[in-house]
Amino acid sequence: MSKFLELNAVTKVYRTARGTVTALENISFDVSRGEFLAIVGPSGCGKSTLLRIIAGLRKATEGAVLFEGIKVTAPLRTGMVFQTPSLLPWRSTLDNVLLSVDLAGLPTRRYRKRSLELLELVGLARFASLLPSELSGGMQQRVALCRALVHNPDLLLMDEPFGALDAMTRDEMNFELLRIWGATGENKTILFVTHSISEAVFLADRVLVMSARPGRVDEISSSVLGRPRTLEMRGSAQFGAQVVGIYERLHSARGSAYVD
């Protein structure tokens, strides 16, 4: 895999009426093309801020983000998925997938076929005309994922996308994401923020562990699991040991329990 994304000493400082707050400090790491990188860390350590800086939606106070060797100075053409689907209630499933196309000023007709193909891929083709209120939470998040993928971005940024789902639906979405990732091309790079250590280890090639605020890179560890991922792998001793190891590192850094 080739070097795709680079962060060099990225620092983010917010200025408030009470003084300055350092959200991120000296963040440096590389991501290869086609890699699945998960990011975990305590609440408030700057994980979401980091994603927005990578996307070009916020500027770093110091340091730089390089995308394919070029410094990011404006919003990148990435796909983004958040914890809540944020679907427009008056638009159909298909029209919600096409929303990012509309906002980008791209021709809707050209992307309609791809939108329907993505809905077919996630098992929602027959729900294309339904409104969000007629879909379950997991179905709505699948629509949000299709919306992020409709313009075929090389980089997909996911900020706790399954955090609001129940445990069973979350597990289903984990496998669904891996299936879609494989089906849409191995060159698609994913950065996935989560509070769940087990989810991070199960999904990712590598897991980046952040410290408490100001967020720093504490460690980056490679997943002990091979691909393709299976349900049985989650019961393996290697998987459990890695999850516990990351948990203990976070617990030690915070001095309190880390909630999975």
C-alpha positions in Angstrom: 0.0 0.0 0.0 1.3 3.5 -0.9 1.4 6.5 1.5 -2.0 8.3 1.1 -2.6 10.6 4.0 0.0 12.3 6.3 -0.4 14.3 9.4 2.7 16.2 10.5 2.7 17.7 14.0 -1.0 18.8 13.9 -2.0 21.0 16.8 -5.4 22.6 17.4 -5.8 25.4 19.9 -9.2 27.0 20.6 -9.3 30.6 22.0 -12.2 31.2 24.5 -13.2 34.1 26.8 -11.5 32.2 29.6 -8.2 31.6 27.7 -6.9 29.0 25.3 -7.8 25.3 25.2 -5.5 22.9 23.4 -7.6 20.2 21.8 -4.9 18.4 19.9 -1.1 18.5 20.3 1.6 17.3 17.9 -0.4 14.7 16.1 1.6 12.8 13.5 0.8 9.6 11.6 0.5 8.2 8.1 -2.3 6.3 6.5 -1.8 4.0 3.4 -4.2 3.9 0.5 -6.8 1.3 1.1 -6.2 1.1 4.8 -8.9 0.9 7.5 -7.7 2.9 10.5 -9.7 3.1 13.7 -9.3 5.9 16.2 -10.1 5.4 19.9 -9.6 7.6 22.9 -11.3 9.1 26.0 -14.3 11.5 25.5 -13.1 15.0 24.8 -9.7 14.0 23.5 -10.3 15.6 20.1 -11.2 12.6 17.9 -14.0 14.4 16.0 -11.9 17.6 15.7 -9.1 15.5 14.2 -11.5 14.1 11.5 -12.7 17.6 10.6 -9.2 18.9 10.2 -8.3 15.9 8.0 -11.4 16.7 5.9 -10.4 20.3 5.6 -13.5 21.6 7.4 -11.3 23.1 10.2 -7.8 24.5 10.1 -5.0 23.3 12.3 -3.4 25.9 14.5 0.0 24.3 13.7 1.2 21.5 11.5 -0.1 20.2 8.3 -2.3 17.5 6.7 -1.1 16.2 3.3 -3.5 14.3 1.0 -1.5 12.4 -1.7 1.4 14.7 -1.0 -0.5 18.0 -1.3 -1.2 20.2 1.7 -4.9 20.3 2.6 -6.1 24.0 2.6 -9.7 23.5 1.6 -12.5 20.9 2.1 -11.6 17.6 0.6 -14.0 15.6 -1.5 -14.5 12.9 1.1 -17.4 10.8 2.3 -18.5 11.5 5.8 -20.8 9.5 8.1 -21.7 10.7 11.6 -23.4 9.2 14.6 -26.8 10.3 13.5 -27.9 9.7 9.9 -29.2 13.3 9.6 -31.6 12.4 6.8 -34.0 15.1 5.5 -37.5 13.9 6.7 -39.3 15.1 3.5 -36.9 13.4 1.1 -37.2 9.8 0.0 -34.5 7.2 0.7 -33.2 7.7 -2.9 -33.3 11.5 -2.7 -31.4 11.4 0.6 -28.7 9.4 -1.0 -28.6 12.0 -3.8 -28.4 14.9 -1.4 -24.6 15.2 -1.4 -24.8 15.2 -5.2 -27.3 18.0 -5.2 -25.3 20.0 -2.7 -22.1 19.6 -4.8 -24.0 20.9 -7.9 -23.4 17.6 -9.7 -25.8 16.3 -12.3 -28.4 14.1 -10.4 -29.2 12.0 -13.5 -25.6 10.8 -13.8 -25.6 9.6 -10.1 -29.1 8.2 -9.9 -28.0 4.8 -11.3 -25.1 4.6 -8.8 -27.4 5.6 -5.9 -29.8 2.7 -6.8 -26.8 0.3 -7.1 -25.6 1.3 -3.6 -29.1 0.9 -2.2 -29.2 -2.6 -3.8 -25.8 -3.3 -2.2 -27.1 -2.6 1.3 -30.5 -4.3 0.7 -32.6 -1.1 0.5 -33.5 -1.0 -3.1 -37.1 -1.8 -2.5 -37.3 1.0 0.1 -36.0 3.7 -2.3 -39.3 5.6 -2.3 -39.9 5.5 1.5 -39.3 8.4 3.9 -36.8 8.2 6.8 -39.7 7.9 9.3 -40.6 4.6 7.7 -37.1 3.1 8.2 -35.4 1.6 11.2 -32.3 3.2 12.8 -30.0 0.7 11.1 -31.7 1.2 7.7 -31.3 5.0 8.1 -27.6 4.6 8.8 -27.2 2.5 5.7 -28.8 5.3 3.7 -26.3 7.7 5.3 -23.5 5.4 4.3 -24.8 5.2 0.7 -25.0 9.0 0.6 -21.3 9.2 1.7 -20.3 6.7 -1.0 -22.4 8.0 -3.9 -19.7 10.2 -5.5 -17.1 7.4 -5.0 -14.7 9.1 -2.6 -11.2 7.6 -2.1 -11.4 8.7 1.6 -14.3 7.8 3.9 -14.4 9.5 7.4 -16.7 7.9 9.9 -17.4 9.6 13.3 -18.9 7.1 15.7 -21.4 6.0 13.0 -22.9 3.1 14.9 -22.8 4.6 18.4 -26.5 5.3 18.6 -27.6 1.8 17.5 -28.5 -1.1 19.7 -25.9 -3.8 20.2 -27.4 -6.3 17.7 -27.9 -3.7 15.0 -24.4 -2.4 15.6 -22.9 -5.8 15.1 -24.9 -6.2 11.9 -23.6 -2.8 10.7 -20.0 -3.8 11.4 -20.3 -6.7 9.0 -22.2 -4.6 6.5 -19.5 -2.0 6.5 -16.8 -4.6 5.9 -18.9 -6.1 3.1 -19.5 -2.7 1.4 -15.8 -1.8 1.8 -14.8 -4.9 0.0 -17.5 -4.5 -2.7 -16.7 -0.9 -3.5 -13.0 -1.4 -4.0 -10.0 -2.2 -1.9 -8.5 1.2 -2.7 -11.0 3.0 -0.5 -9.4 4.3 2.7 -11.4 4.6 5.9 -10.8 6.5 9.1 -13.2 5.3 11.8 -13.7 7.0 15.1 -15.3 4.9 17.8 -15.6 4.6 21.6 -15.7 0.8 21.3 -12.3 -0.8 21.6 -13.7 -4.2 20.5 -15.3 -2.6 17.4 -12.0 -0.9 16.5 -10.0 -4.1 16.8 -12.5 -6.1 14.8 -12.9 -3.7 11.9 -9.5 -2.0 11.4 -6.1 -2.9 10.0 -4.6 -0.6 12.7 -5.9 1.0 15.8 -4.7 4.5 16.8 -5.0 5.2 20.5 -5.3 8.8 21.6 -4.5 10.3 25.1 -6.8 12.4 27.1 -6.9 16.1 26.2 -4.9 17.5 24.7 -5.2 14.6 22.3 -1.9 13.0 21.3 -1.0 9.8 19.6 -0.4 7.4 22.4 0.2 4.3 20.3 -0.7 2.7 17.0 -1.2 -1.1 17.0 -1.9 -3.5 14.1 -4.9 -5.7 14.4 -4.1 -9.3 15.3 -7.0 -10.5 13.0 -6.6 -11.5 9.4 -9.1 -10.9 6.6 -11.8 -11.6 5.9 -13.2 -11.0 9.4 -15.6 -13.5 10.8 -17.8 -13.7 13.9 -15.6 -16.5 15.3 -12.6 -14.2 15.4 -14.2 -12.1 18.1 -14.0 -15.1 20.4 -10.3 -15.7 19.9 -7.7 -15.3 22.6 -5.7 -13.0 20.4 -8.7 -10.7 19.8 -9.5 -10.6 23.6 -5.9 -9.9 24.5 -5.6 -7.0 22.2 -8.9 -5.4 23.4 -7.8 -5.8 27.0 -4.4 -4.3 26.2 -5.8 -1.2 24.6 -8.4 -0.9 27.5 -5.6 -1.1 30.1 -3.6 1.5 28.3 -6.5 3.9 28.2 -7.5 3.1 31.8 -4.0 3.8 33.0 -3.8 7.1 31.1 -7.1 8.3 32.4 -7.0 6.9 35.9 -10.6 5.9 35.5 -12.7 3.3 33.7 -13.0 3.5 30.0 -16.5 2.9 28.7 -16.8 0.5 25.8 
